[in-house]
Each structure stands twice: as structure tokens, then as C-alpha cells.
Amino acid sequence: MVTIRRLDPQDDAEFAAFHAAYAAASDFERPHADTWSLAEFVVPFRRTSSAVEHYGLIADEAGDVVGVAVIELPLTENLELGLAAVFVPPEHRRRGIGTALARQVATDLRQRGRSSWMCQIPGRRCDQPDDTVVPGEAFAARLGMTLRQWELQRWLALPAPAERLEALASQAVDKHRDYRLVRWVNACPDEYVEAYCRLKSAMVDEMPTGELELETEVWDEARLRDTEAQQDAQQRDRYLHVAVAPDGSIAGHTELVVPKHDPDVVYQWDTLVLPEHRGHRLGLALKVANLAWVQAEHPERRSLRTWNAESNGPMIAVNDALGFEAVEYEGRWQGEVPG
């Protein structure tokens, strides 16, 4: 008999079993899976954040973990939204375990006043036919969710050729001479905190979100420092370049993440140039400068991974110029939490 219970994140053995089920499901038939290590995965479950609450559910069968659910509850905005993901290892699928977990998630969300839920579902690989059936998509549809946005995961082999980066930088340099490129690792320097928080607050409004229903995020120094502390606890180094406008505001940024628990990979996270500063090739300049810096600091890294909304033509053009190749689709699904 399968029962659903709450994860105890402080129990090392239980969390290891929880992570193992998550990893087995995430990695199955996905050569490009973005599966977190145990050391990274545990951190948000064990620390208190003012912005997001994390908790987990376990499907237990005679003491064995046969499925898990991960729930994230935004605490500062999007207070009607819950983010959820269900993971069932392949040997336990088609037994109703995922459905049982999803029903418990729905019950929890309703009890917490959340009327909308959202999940990210891996789609087909780019080397598969367009009509490839992906079980997770049908599962989300049965729960009443609809596809709101496609994203594409792209990979770039490292190191990127220096001559390519130099050529791209030269294309952009004459366009942004009035801007200063500033860089830092991990904690934002105090002198840029206010300006950087304004930029972070603009992310949701300015990035392509398709038909997703999301509220504007509000960033202040406390939220920024809390996020930095979590990344530090996960042993992830963030390398940032920002473009400082003549008036001292931050016009754009880009960030690369180097996880210490995965010795081969670098992750491209946010890149944004504010609308009033576009047309100066700042996005290209920032990404090229940051990549050149990171691969010089970490010559052992072999791949760079990024995700772009399928509709984000300008950023895709930059990534194409850098040499990225698309490898896997990912769908963002959203719907009303069933009663």
C-alpha cells in the first residue's frame, strides 16, 4: 500500500532517498537532464527564506520511496500560485503514484490559499520527431494545466574559441562606449545594490513569459542577500557582468553560475537589458565578456547550458552567434488548482 507523507528535510537518510527518487525520474531517458546534486538540492529545504518556502512529499510503500513531489510557495508576490513537480522513478510508473502525489499537492495548495499551480515539464529532445509523445505533458494536461510557454535548452562546448569571442566583442564595442561594464563574483558590491535590485525587479515584466500568469517580483537588499546566501550554501559561484549607464543606473546584466558539485558544467542564468537601453548591443557585449572571464577562470569546464523562451528572438540570435546548439524542449504549464 502506498501512503503519502511529508518529507523530514533534517533526516539525512530520508532526504537521500527523496533525492534518489527525484534523480532517477529526472535522468530517465534524458541525456540533457538538469538534475541537481544532493548537496545542492537539500539547501532550500533546510533553510528559511523570506521569498520562497520549499517542502517535499514522499510516496512510501513498505518503507521504500516510490515517488516524490517538490513544492515551492512564493511568499512576497504570486501569493495565489504554487509551483509543483512530481517525480516517479521509471520502475514505479503507471501505478497511480504520480496522480496520488498530485492530488495531495492540490489539497495542500488549496489549504494554503493557492488557486493556481505551475510546473515545468521536460519535452522532446531536439533530435526526436515533432510528434514524439512525452508522458509528463499528458500528465499535466490531465491535471487541468495548459501549456503556456516553450523554452529550449541549449548547450555550448567549452572553451568557446577565443577568436570567436573577440570578433563578437568587436562587433559590439562601438555601440556601447557610453556604458561601463562592471563585474563581480557572488555578492553584489554595496554601491550597486539599489540599482541592481531595480533591474532584478524588472525581470518578470521584461522577459518573455508567453501566457504565464505571473506578478512582478519586488527585490530589495534583504531579498538579494538572502538569495546570495542560498547560492553560497549550495556552493555555486555566480559571475556577473553589468552595464552601468552614464546616469549610474544598471542598464543590463548577465550571470554565469559555476557549481562546485558538478565539475564539467557552467550555467547561463539571467540576461536582461532594459528597454530604454536596447540597441547598443549590450546583451552581446555582456555575455561575451562574462563568458571570456569565466572560461579563463575555469578552463576545466566543458559545457555551458542555457534556456531561452522560444519566442525570445534577440537572445536566441546572440546564443546562435556564440555557437549554442538546441538540445531539448521544456514546457511551462499552468492552470487552476482542482478543488
Secondary structure, 3 states (H helix, E strand, C coil): CEEEEECCCCCHHHHHHHHHHHHHHHHCCCCCCCCCCHHHHHHHHHCCCCCEEEEEEEEEECCEEEEEEEEEEECCCCCCEEEEEEECCHHHCCCCHHHHHHHHHHHHHHHCCCCEEEEEEEEEECCCCCCCCCHHHHHHHHCCCEEEEEEEEEEEECCCCHHHHHHHHHHHHCCCCCCEEEEEECCCCHHHHHHHHHHHHCHHHHCCCCCCCCCCCCCCHHHHHHHHHHHHHCCEEEEEEEEECCCCCEEEEEEEEEECCCCCEEEEEEEEECHHHCCCCHHHHHHHHHHHHHHHHCCCCCEEEEEEECCCHHHHHHHHHHCCEEEEEEEEEEEECCC
